[in-house]
Amino acid sequence: MKNLSELGQTEFDALLDLFSDDRHEAGVRYERLRRGLLRYFIFKGRPDPPRLVDLTIDRLAAKSGQFDREKSTTLEQFAYGFARRVAQEDGRLSAREVPLTGDEGQAEGVVEAVVTLDARCLRKCLNELDPADRKLLLDYHAVGGGQEKSFLRQKMFEDLNLTATAFYAKVSRLRGKLRNCIEECKRFEM
Amino acid sequence: MQIEEKNLRDYLLGKASPGHEEEISLRLISDEDFAALLEHAETDLLERYLDGELSPEEKALFLNNFLVDSRRRGLLHEVQMLRTEAGGRTSAKAAANSGASIRTKKPGFFAIFTRPAFVGAAAVFLVLVAGFAWLLYFRDSRTALEIEYAAINKRDLSDPARTSQLFTVNLIGNSNFRDSAGTAAYQYSAMSDPVLFRLALAVPETEGADMSVSVVRSGGSPFVVQNARVFRNAFGFELRFLAPKEALQPGRYEVVIESKNGRPANAPFHFRVE
């Protein structure tokens, strides 16, 4: 089966025709679908999402003649049928390979060393955050589980006058910032 | 349409009903904002695992279906570190549950350092294992959007016909907030999604090579493109890559190109989004 990169102009044009008669709009919708498929494979936890997107698009192009724009099925639904099959096949292939175990085979020193280095960088990077952001991140992760966690987090976003969605987005952004800083720190400490 | 948290959790664990499986997958494919909701559900699931709140069946699914890629293992490690730093109450039971968990300190290892004969060997060992562990846990710490764009940037940007409809940011190094078109700033509202970046390189690079680029908003987190590609043009060389509009909120930006050894090579580029 051809990869996407091997599709000829005629096949690529036929694929774009699925999206719209207008080339510009078709291009925009094609890009949007690619990104959507990529998100799908990422959240499916598949190891090589871009390759699976190419496979899906390839099959979509091969079966483009079967899609009827007049019918109620959307192009996303049509593409999802191929994506689901690709994910299932990839899952079956992975299952045949020797699974990667957790930390069973690691030397104890490996774990110990990463804890030491990570903790040092974590503290350094936390100190570089704005004090209010640092407090928010630590308070967020200090709470325990269950009902208590839900209650305390609700109180946190109410105190900050934020909606739940905005609050979790803020925590996510702060963690992303911290993650980048830790990575940078470790790059220079290694 | 509201999708319950429980359904998102089941989806991530691979045990959603066929109806919910399709509903959530289609939302994910067609709605760009939906990924943020699933990212939150991922974190929630990791915390439930650490708190020992998953049923035996869910725990098995978590280990076999969810914790299967390096991005999620990195997230688990990150949450564990933050909890430790925050003095969180991750139970010993939950820590023992964790197949990929970081164990608490074992004095046996560091006892080696108290013996002078072992100091050198132990130090070398520590560096080696730290490198291995860094690769193991943090080999992919990119955000979902950065992973998405790493894939998007693998495609061919050499054909102007395929990129002509995109909003383009043309930059030259050390331009003191002025770009090559003589414009000091770009209008966020005028941008397409994605935005095409074209950076004029002062230092010659190998045509077709990939370079890592960080687009950093003043006071914000960087957006990293690890595979911006070098092209030859009439004036020398340029770097082209696509970036999402959402990473270009109004503000001052610096674009830093990193060479393969991780140090900045070409001079940084500057621009402003209004």
Chai-1 contact restraints between the chains, C-beta under 6 A:
chainA,res_idxA,chainB,res_idxB,connection_type,confidence,min_distance_angstrom,max_distance_angstrom,comment,restraint_id
A,H24,B,Q165,contact,1.0,0.0,6.0,A-B,restraint_1
A,R35,B,E148,contact,1.0,0.0,6.0,A-B,restraint_2
A,G36,B,I29,contact,1.0,0.0,6.0,A-B,restraint_3
A,G36,B,S30,contact,1.0,0.0,6.0,A-B,restraint_4
A,L38,B,E148,contact,1.0,0.0,6.0,A-B,restraint_5
A,L38,B,A151,contact,1.0,0.0,6.0,A-B,restraint_6
A,R39,B,L28,contact,1.0,0.0,6.0,A-B,restraint_7
A,R39,B,A35,contact,1.0,0.0,6.0,A-B,restraint_8
A,Y40,B,S25,contact,1.0,0.0,6.0,A-B,restraint_9
A,Y40,B,L28,contact,1.0,0.0,6.0,A-B,restraint_10
A,Y40,B,I29,contact,1.0,0.0,6.0,A-B,restraint_11
A,I42,B,A144,contact,1.0,0.0,6.0,A-B,restraint_12
A,F43,B,L38,contact,1.0,0.0,6.0,A-B,restraint_13
A,G45,B,V68,contact,1.0,0.0,6.0,A-B,restraint_14
A,G45,B,D69,contact,1.0,0.0,6.0,A-B,restraint_15
A,P50,B,A151,contact,1.0,0.0,6.0,A-B,restraint_16
A,E76,B,L26,contact,1.0,0.0,6.0,A-B,restraint_17
A,E76,B,I29,contact,1.0,0.0,6.0,A-B,restraint_18
A,E76,B,S30,contact,1.0,0.0,6.0,A-B,restraint_19
A,Y80,B,S25,contact,1.0,0.0,6.0,A-B,restraint_20
A,Y80,B,L26,contact,1.0,0.0,6.0,A-B,restraint_21
A,G102,B,G99,contact,1.0,0.0,6.0,A-B,restraint_22
A,G102,B,A100,contact,1.0,0.0,6.0,A-B,restraint_23
A,E108,B,K106,contact,1.0,0.0,6.0,A-B,restraint_24
A,E108,B,F109,contact,1.0,0.0,6.0,A-B,restraint_25
A,G109,B,F109,contact,1.0,0.0,6.0,A-B,restraint_26
A,G109,B,V129,contact,1.0,0.0,6.0,A-B,restraint_27
A,V110,B,V129,contact,1.0,0.0,6.0,A-B,restraint_28
A,V110,B,F132,contact,1.0,0.0,6.0,A-B,restraint_29
A,V110,B,A133,contact,1.0,0.0,6.0,A-B,restraint_30
A,V111,B,I102,contact,1.0,0.0,6.0,A-B,restraint_31
A,V111,B,R103,contact,1.0,0.0,6.0,A-B,restraint_32
A,E112,B,F109,contact,1.0,0.0,6.0,A-B,restraint_33
A,A113,B,L126,contact,1.0,0.0,6.0,A-B,restraint_34
A,A113,B,V129,contact,1.0,0.0,6.0,A-B,restraint_35
A,A113,B,A130,contact,1.0,0.0,6.0,A-B,restraint_36
A,A113,B,A133,contact,1.0,0.0,6.0,A-B,restraint_37
A,V114,B,A133,contact,1.0,0.0,6.0,A-B,restraint_38
A,V115,B,I102,contact,1.0,0.0,6.0,A-B,restraint_39
A,L117,B,A130,contact,1.0,0.0,6.0,A-B,restraint_40
A,D118,B,M81,contact,1.0,0.0,6.0,A-B,restraint_41
A,L122,B,M81,contact,1.0,0.0,6.0,A-B,restraint_42
A,L122,B,E85,contact,1.0,0.0,6.0,A-B,restraint_43
A,L138,B,A86,contact,1.0,0.0,6.0,A-B,restraint_44
A,H141,B,L82,contact,1.0,0.0,6.0,A-B,restraint_45
A,H141,B,R83,contact,1.0,0.0,6.0,A-B,restraint_46
A,H141,B,A86,contact,1.0,0.0,6.0,A-B,restraint_47
A,H141,B,G88,contact,1.0,0.0,6.0,A-B,restraint_48
A,A142,B,A86,contact,1.0,0.0,6.0,A-B,restraint_49
A,A142,B,G87,contact,1.0,0.0,6.0,A-B,restraint_50
A,A142,B,G88,contact,1.0,0.0,6.0,A-B,restraint_51
A,G144,B,R89,contact,1.0,0.0,6.0,A-B,restraint_52
A,G145,B,D51,contact,1.0,0.0,6.0,A-B,restraint_53
A,G145,B,E53,contact,1.0,0.0,6.0,A-B,restraint_54
A,Y168,B,H40,contact,1.0,0.0,6.0,A-B,restraint_55
A,G176,B,T143,contact,1.0,0.0,6.0,A-B,restraint_56
A,G176,B,S221,contact,1.0,0.0,6.0,A-B,restraint_57
A,K177,B,S221,contact,1.0,0.0,6.0,A-B,restraint_58
A,R179,B,S141,contact,1.0,0.0,6.0,A-B,restraint_59
A,N180,B,S221,contact,1.0,0.0,6.0,A-B,restraint_60
A,N180,B,P222,contact,1.0,0.0,6.0,A-B,restraint_61
A,E183,B,S141,contact,1.0,0.0,6.0,A-B,restraint_62
A,K186,B,W134,contact,1.0,0.0,6.0,A-B,restraint_63
A,R187,B,G262,contact,1.0,0.0,6.0,A-B,restraint_64
